[in-house]
Amino acid sequence: MAIGKSMTAHSLITMEELEDIIHLVRRQYGYDFSDYARASLQRRVVRCMQKANCLTAYELKYQLTNDNRFFTWFIESLTVNVTEMFRDPAFYKELRNSVLPKLASYPTIKIWHAGCSTGEEVFSMAILLHEAGLLNRTRLYATDLNPANLERARQGIVPLQNMKEYTSNYIQSGGTSDFSSYYTARYENAIIHKEYRKNVVFAMHNLATDQVFNEFQLICCRNVLIYFNRNLQNRAMTLFSDSLAPLGYLALGMKESLMFSEARHQFETINPAVRIYRSKI
Amino acid sequence: MAGYKAVVIGGSAGSIPVVTELLRALPLNFKFSVFIVLHRLKNVPSSMDVILAGKGKGIYIKEPDDKEVIQGHRVYLAPQNYHLLIEADHTISLDYSEPVHYSRPSIDVTFESVAQVYAAGVVAVLLSGANQDGADGLRSVIDQGGTAIVQDPATAEYPAMPQAALNRNKSAVAMTPEKIASFLQTLND
């Protein structure tokens, strides 16, 4: 990253050039980033350029146009692939205490993790369901637009160095079991035991372009909508609204608000501090 | 001095007392927006916004939600575990991508973003800390015509961060916390 040190990030690419790149990616590959929030998208594109040693937007466009493998790398690097197990323990505590007991009344439970990245929050949910005695009758659908994320998630591998922090998160969320009983440590990795992954279906789904595919009692979409502009946030919220069973729950990230969405009137707030909402219809 | 739209303050270890002092120094009816980025723990309960509000004599301080419309006479504190960015339409954009300098929120990320949107209307202040965050961000502020102020390392509990910023940016001005406070008082229209 030699250039990263000598140039400030935004001098690499103008907003007009960013629009060109968005247009190229949509036209040639069908991935639509046109309703992504620009500030973070620009940072991500610049970061990709620095990693690929592209000095100008022209070089980036040239590579995107002529090299499919470069595009595959680009899309995998462009999307934010950061996640944590039991991120925001207060949220998981609320799930444990007030949402799962309600879900327990359904004979079969269906949960959608939209934008699951490498699966850490899905595994966290599976552990909660197991502890509530609900995992055997739950099906978890975990979707992401990045195929590399899904491939990693299917393997159930989590970097071992993070496990100390995740254990602390787990305990703060009200977990009382031995957290290490949920995984096997092997060299630098922790592998989540198969029994906590067997009810999970990982599949590609793009919130910008894809449609309703099932009906759920709970949808978790945490820290995904922050990358969208209001237009695309509205699309996603409509999709969630259409995908929820009557009185189904919606969970967003701790700083994501329904207030700016057209769908806000269709939901009631269950817990404002941890952003859990429930469909009124 | 009119024309300033945004004051952005970045701090790490040893910066909280200075942030408090600067909040107290804000002119009573300041019209610009203030953004504060502090290196903080994640996944633990925090009342930093309440603490700062308590010290800032009735100033409106909050951790913004994503997409919130930025207003004047407000202090926005970057939330735990998110980068804080500004969109061209003056709304808040939060971001959960990789930490920068092991930090999320990162000072560089917010400084660069504020510089891009508010250009010459920015006053950026970098305070005490023990790493290199903020040095690149101040460069962006200077490149866009903004004003870059660094806490005099001799007055900082942890001088590494302000010193790194001064080394990297020859046109950044070093000031004692008292001088920064009195400078902020001159910023209102």
Interface residues (C-beta under 8 A of the other chain):
Chain A: T8 A9 H10 S11 M15 A37 R38 A39 S40 R43 R44 V80 V82 E84 F86 R87 D88 P89 A90 E165 S168 N169 Q172 N223 L225 I226 Y227 R230 Q233 G253 M254 K255 E256 S257 M259 F260
Chain B: N43 V44 P45 E63 P64 D65 D66 K67 E68 P79 N81 Y82 H83 L85 I86 E87 A88 S93 L94 D95 Y96 S97 E98 V109 E112 S113 A115 Q116 D136 R139 S140 D143
